[in-house]
């Protein structure tokens, strides 16, 4: 258990560890990391991620002038362009007409609209949940997807490819968390919102898990 004397990044990680794990053990995520997803079953995840990152990066533009939140939009982190390349690979050039958000994704996006555009801590909470995950477990997932689907080069997995080393991004991100001038009450609010973000992510993958082939589940 993290103590009050520990850096905020360490306390945040410790306080949300169980929430993070709940998503990792879902039927869909288990099939994903276990290499049991078919091409279309993986592609639908990419389709659900796109509106999430579309909103997060729109919020990043809104938050750019903020002296705290604006610093978290590190150069090279944004994923929308990579996601759109992956969507083009899986769905073709008319991918926008072929995808739509599931109910859980719509609820997730509603929450992003509610807290990410005018609350710096809320923006950081959701930004942290997605991008730090992409830089951590997402790297393993990207390799697993590439092997399972027998993809050539970066086609279909550009989402997981960053221009810099993941560790450098994560180290800098933790520095920003630790230097954010939030008092104890605001830190607690951010922790609560990260927990909420994990719940929204878990709901998205739970809905995808309901649609898996019996052999993949």
C-alpha positions as CSV (number, residue, x, y, z in Angstrom):
1,X,0.0,0.0,0.0
2,X,1.3,3.4,-0.9
3,X,1.9,6.0,1.8
4,X,1.1,9.7,1.8
5,X,4.9,10.3,1.7
6,X,5.2,8.6,-1.7
7,X,5.2,10.3,-5.0
8,X,1.8,10.9,-6.4
9,X,2.5,8.7,-9.4
10,X,3.3,5.8,-7.1
11,X,0.2,6.4,-5.0
12,X,-2.0,6.7,-8.1
13,X,-0.7,3.4,-9.5
14,X,-1.1,1.6,-6.2
15,X,-4.6,3.0,-5.6
16,X,-5.9,1.9,-9.0
17,X,-4.0,-1.4,-9.4
18,X,-7.0,-3.6,-8.8
19,X,-9.2,-1.6,-11.2
20,X,-6.6,-2.0,-13.9
21,X,-6.4,-5.8,-13.3
22,X,-10.2,-6.2,-13.6
23,X,-10.0,-5.2,-17.2
24,X,-7.0,-7.4,-18.0
25,X,-8.9,-10.5,-16.9
26,X,-12.0,-9.9,-18.9
27,X,-13.0,-12.5,-21.5
28,X,-12.1,-10.3,-24.4
29,X,-8.7,-9.2,-23.1
30,X,-7.8,-12.7,-22.1
31,X,-8.6,-13.8,-25.7
32,X,-6.6,-10.9,-27.0
33,X,-3.4,-11.6,-25.1
34,X,-3.9,-15.3,-25.5
35,X,-3.8,-15.0,-29.3
36,X,-7.3,-16.3,-29.8
37,X,-8.9,-13.4,-31.7
38,X,-9.8,-13.5,-35.4
39,X,-9.0,-10.6,-37.5
40,X,-12.5,-9.1,-37.4
41,X,-12.7,-9.6,-33.6
42,X,-9.6,-7.6,-33.1
43,X,-10.6,-4.9,-35.7
44,X,-13.7,-4.1,-33.7
45,X,-11.5,-3.1,-30.8
46,X,-9.7,-0.6,-33.0
47,X,-13.1,0.7,-34.1
48,X,-14.1,1.3,-30.5
49,X,-10.8,3.0,-29.6
50,X,-11.1,5.6,-32.3
51,X,-13.9,7.8,-30.8
52,X,-12.2,7.6,-27.5
53,X,-8.9,9.0,-28.8
54,X,-10.7,11.4,-31.1
55,X,-12.2,13.0,-28.0
56,X,-9.1,12.8,-25.8
57,X,-7.0,14.5,-28.5
58,X,-9.7,17.1,-29.1
59,X,-9.6,17.7,-25.3
60,X,-5.8,18.0,-25.5
61,X,-6.2,20.8,-27.9
62,X,-8.6,22.5,-25.6
63,X,-6.3,22.0,-22.6
64,X,-3.1,23.1,-24.4
65,X,-3.1,26.5,-22.7
66,X,-3.5,25.0,-19.2
67,X,-0.2,25.3,-17.3
68,X,-0.6,21.8,-15.8
69,X,-2.8,19.7,-18.2
70,X,-1.2,21.0,-21.3
71,X,2.2,19.5,-20.4
72,X,0.9,16.0,-20.5
73,X,0.3,16.1,-24.3
74,X,3.8,14.9,-25.0
75,X,5.1,15.1,-28.6
76,X,4.6,11.7,-30.2
77,X,2.0,10.4,-27.8
78,X,-1.1,11.1,-29.9
79,X,-2.7,8.0,-31.4
80,X,-5.6,9.2,-33.6
81,X,-3.5,9.2,-36.8
82,X,-2.2,5.7,-36.1
83,X,-5.6,4.4,-35.3
84,X,-7.0,5.7,-38.5
85,X,-4.2,4.0,-40.4
86,X,-5.1,0.8,-38.7
87,X,-8.8,1.2,-39.4
88,X,-7.9,1.8,-43.1
89,X,-6.0,-1.5,-43.1
90,X,-8.7,-3.5,-41.5
91,X,-11.8,-1.9,-43.0
92,X,-10.6,-0.2,-46.2
93,X,-10.6,3.4,-47.3
94,X,-14.3,3.8,-46.4
95,X,-13.8,2.7,-42.8
96,X,-15.7,5.6,-41.4
97,X,-18.9,4.3,-42.9
98,X,-18.3,0.8,-41.6
99,X,-17.7,1.4,-37.9
100,X,-19.9,2.7,-35.1
101,X,-19.4,2.9,-31.3
102,X,-21.0,0.3,-29.1
103,X,-23.2,1.3,-26.2
104,X,-20.4,1.1,-23.7
105,X,-18.1,3.2,-25.9
106,X,-20.8,5.8,-26.2
107,X,-21.1,6.0,-22.4
108,X,-17.3,6.2,-22.1
109,X,-17.3,9.1,-24.6
110,X,-20.1,10.9,-22.7
111,X,-17.9,10.8,-19.6
112,X,-14.9,12.2,-21.6
113,X,-17.0,15.1,-22.8
114,X,-18.2,15.7,-19.3
115,X,-14.8,15.9,-17.5
116,X,-12.0,16.3,-20.0
117,X,-12.7,19.7,-21.5
118,X,-12.9,22.0,-18.5
119,X,-11.3,20.0,-15.6
120,X,-7.5,19.6,-15.9
121,X,-7.4,16.8,-13.4
122,X,-10.2,14.9,-15.2
123,X,-8.4,15.3,-18.5
124,X,-5.2,14.0,-17.0
125,X,-7.0,11.0,-15.3
126,X,-8.4,9.8,-18.6
127,X,-5.3,10.6,-20.6
128,X,-3.1,8.7,-18.1
129,X,-5.4,5.7,-18.2
130,X,-5.2,5.3,-21.9
131,X,-1.7,6.5,-22.9
132,X,0.2,5.0,-20.0
133,X,-1.6,1.7,-20.7
134,X,-0.6,1.9,-24.4
135,X,3.0,2.5,-23.4
136,X,3.0,-0.5,-20.9
137,X,0.8,-3.5,-21.5
138,X,-0.1,-2.2,-24.9
139,X,3.4,-3.0,-26.2
140,X,2.9,-6.6,-25.4
141,X,-0.5,-6.6,-27.0
142,X,0.8,-5.1,-30.2
143,X,3.4,-7.8,-30.5
144,X,0.8,-10.5,-29.8
145,X,-1.6,-9.1,-32.4
146,X,1.1,-8.9,-35.0
147,X,2.0,-12.6,-34.4
148,X,-1.6,-13.9,-34.1
149,X,-2.9,-12.1,-37.2
150,X,0.4,-12.7,-39.1
151,X,0.7,-9.0,-40.0
152,X,3.5,-7.6,-42.1
153,X,5.5,-4.8,-40.6
154,X,3.5,-2.2,-38.8
155,X,0.3,-2.7,-40.9
156,X,-2.6,-3.0,-38.5
157,X,-0.6,-2.3,-35.4
158,X,0.6,1.3,-35.9
159,X,-1.5,2.2,-32.8
160,X,1.2,0.6,-30.6
161,X,4.2,2.1,-32.4
162,X,5.6,5.3,-30.8
163,X,8.4,7.4,-32.2
164,X,10.3,7.3,-29.0
165,X,11.1,4.7,-26.4
166,X,8.1,3.8,-24.2
167,X,10.2,4.0,-21.0
168,X,11.2,7.6,-21.7
169,X,7.6,8.6,-22.2
170,X,6.6,6.9,-19.0
171,X,9.4,8.4,-17.0
172,X,8.5,11.9,-18.2
173,X,4.8,11.3,-17.5
174,X,5.4,10.2,-14.0
175,X,7.6,13.3,-13.4
176,X,4.6,15.4,-14.6
177,X,2.3,13.7,-12.3
178,X,4.6,14.1,-9.3
179,X,5.1,17.9,-10.1
180,X,1.4,18.7,-10.7
181,X,0.5,21.3,-8.0
182,X,-2.6,19.5,-6.8
183,X,-3.5,19.4,-3.1
184,X,-4.6,16.2,-1.4
185,X,-8.3,16.7,-2.2
186,X,-7.6,17.2,-5.9
187,X,-5.2,14.2,-6.0
188,X,-8.0,12.1,-4.5
189,X,-10.4,13.4,-7.2
190,X,-8.0,12.4,-9.9
191,X,-7.5,8.9,-8.4
192,X,-11.3,8.5,-8.3
193,X,-11.5,9.5,-11.9
194,X,-8.8,7.1,-13.0
195,X,-10.8,4.4,-11.3
196,X,-13.8,5.5,-13.2
197,X,-11.8,5.4,-16.5
198,X,-10.8,1.9,-15.8
199,X,-14.5,0.9,-15.3
200,X,-15.4,2.5,-18.6
201,X,-12.6,0.7,-20.4
202,X,-13.7,-2.6,-18.7
203,X,-17.3,-2.0,-19.9
204,X,-16.1,-1.6,-23.5
205,X,-14.1,-4.8,-23.5
206,X,-16.9,-6.7,-21.6
207,X,-19.3,-5.7,-24.4
208,X,-16.8,-6.9,-27.0
209,X,-16.4,-10.2,-25.0
210,X,-20.1,-10.9,-25.3
211,X,-19.7,-11.1,-29.1
212,X,-16.8,-13.4,-29.2
213,X,-16.9,-16.7,-31.1
214,X,-17.3,-19.6,-28.6
215,X,-13.8,-20.9,-29.5
216,X,-12.2,-17.5,-28.7
217,X,-14.0,-16.9,-25.3
